[in-house]
Amino acid sequence: MHVTTTEELLQTVIDALDELKAQDLSVIDVRNKTSVTDYMVIASGTSDRHVHGLAKNVVEKLAERKIKPLGVEGEHARDWVLVDLGDVVVHVMLPQTREHYQLEKLWQVDFAEEATSG
């Protein structure tokens, strides 16, 4: 496997999503919130085909750099595709799915602040 930094991995993902006009791209640094991953990238597609195409483009651009995802989930559902790259987890969703699950709200909560104020 080609050695790459987390920042290079993140930039490749962002570039792949931008190339196919992903909407509402959001990058969340979760290093201080979970040990599962360093960054969550969340983007919306305009249709189920767009969601699928965005996720596929991410996987293809990484393959060009000799990087294979640890897993891809939801390819057949098409309203939400998750690409697990280890240090970066990519969520591509339809806007209504994104609104329903509100991942940004979940991951942007300051858990330490919540614990002391609750």
C-alpha positions as CSV (number, residue, x, y, z in Angstrom):
1,M,0.0,0.0,0.0
2,H,1.2,3.5,-0.9
3,V,2.1,5.4,2.3
4,T,0.1,8.6,2.6
5,T,-0.6,11.1,5.4
6,T,-4.1,11.6,6.8
7,E,-4.0,15.1,5.3
8,E,-3.2,13.8,1.8
9,L,-6.0,11.2,2.2
10,L,-8.4,13.9,3.3
11,Q,-7.5,16.2,0.4
12,T,-7.9,13.4,-2.1
13,V,-11.4,12.7,-0.7
14,I,-12.3,16.4,-0.9
15,D,-11.0,16.8,-4.4
16,A,-12.9,13.7,-5.6
17,L,-16.2,15.0,-4.1
18,D,-15.6,18.5,-5.5
19,E,-14.9,17.1,-8.9
20,L,-18.4,15.7,-9.2
21,K,-20.0,18.8,-7.6
22,A,-20.9,17.4,-4.1
23,Q,-23.1,19.8,-2.2
24,D,-22.7,21.0,1.4
25,L,-19.3,19.5,2.0
26,S,-18.4,19.3,5.6
27,V,-15.2,18.1,7.3
28,I,-15.4,17.4,11.0
29,D,-12.2,16.8,13.1
30,V,-13.2,14.1,15.5
31,R,-9.8,13.2,16.9
32,N,-10.7,14.4,20.4
33,K,-14.1,12.7,20.3
34,T,-13.4,9.1,19.1
35,S,-10.6,6.7,18.5
36,V,-12.5,5.2,15.5
37,T,-11.3,7.8,13.0
38,D,-9.7,11.3,12.7
39,Y,-12.1,13.0,10.3
40,M,-15.7,12.6,9.2
41,V,-16.4,14.0,5.7
42,I,-20.1,14.5,5.0
43,A,-21.5,15.6,1.6
44,S,-24.8,15.6,-0.2
45,G,-25.8,14.4,-3.6
46,T,-28.7,15.7,-5.6
47,S,-30.1,12.2,-6.4
48,D,-29.5,8.6,-5.6
49,R,-27.4,8.3,-8.8
50,H,-25.3,11.4,-7.7
51,V,-24.8,9.9,-4.2
52,H,-23.6,6.7,-5.7
53,G,-21.4,8.5,-8.3
54,L,-19.8,10.7,-5.6
55,A,-18.9,7.7,-3.5
56,K,-17.6,5.7,-6.5
57,N,-15.4,8.7,-7.5
58,V,-13.9,8.8,-4.1
59,V,-13.0,5.1,-4.3
60,E,-11.6,5.5,-7.9
61,K,-9.4,8.5,-7.0
62,L,-8.0,6.6,-4.0
63,A,-7.4,3.5,-6.2
64,E,-5.3,5.7,-8.5
65,R,-3.1,6.4,-5.4
66,K,-3.1,2.6,-4.6
67,I,-5.4,3.1,-1.6
68,K,-8.2,0.7,-0.9
69,P,-11.0,1.5,1.4
70,L,-11.5,-0.7,4.5
71,G,-15.1,-0.9,3.5
72,V,-17.9,0.6,1.5
73,E,-21.5,0.4,2.9
74,G,-24.8,1.3,1.4
75,E,-23.9,1.0,-2.3
76,H,-27.3,-0.5,-3.0
77,A,-29.4,1.7,-0.8
78,R,-28.0,4.8,-2.6
79,D,-29.5,7.4,-0.1
80,W,-26.4,7.0,2.1
81,V,-23.0,5.5,1.1
82,L,-20.3,5.3,3.7
83,V,-16.6,4.9,2.6
84,D,-14.4,3.8,5.5
85,L,-10.8,4.8,4.9
86,G,-9.6,4.3,8.5
87,D,-8.4,7.8,9.4
88,V,-11.2,9.4,7.3
89,V,-14.8,8.2,7.1
90,V,-16.8,9.6,4.2
91,H,-20.6,9.9,4.3
92,V,-22.4,10.8,1.1
93,M,-26.2,11.2,1.5
94,L,-29.3,12.6,0.0
95,P,-30.2,15.9,1.7
96,Q,-33.3,14.4,3.4
97,T,-31.3,11.5,4.8
98,R,-28.6,13.9,6.0
99,E,-31.3,16.1,7.7
100,H,-32.8,13.0,9.4
101,Y,-29.6,11.7,10.9
102,Q,-27.9,15.0,11.6
103,L,-24.4,13.6,11.8
104,E,-22.8,17.1,11.9
105,K,-24.8,17.9,15.0
106,L,-23.9,14.6,16.6
107,W,-20.1,14.9,16.0
108,Q,-19.8,18.6,16.7
109,V,-21.1,18.3,20.2
110,D,-18.5,18.9,22.8
111,F,-18.9,15.9,25.0
112,A,-16.8,17.2,27.9
113,E,-19.0,20.4,27.9
114,E,-22.2,18.3,27.7
115,A,-21.1,16.2,30.7
116,T,-20.3,19.2,32.9
117,S,-23.5,21.1,32.0
118,G,-25.8,18.2,32.2
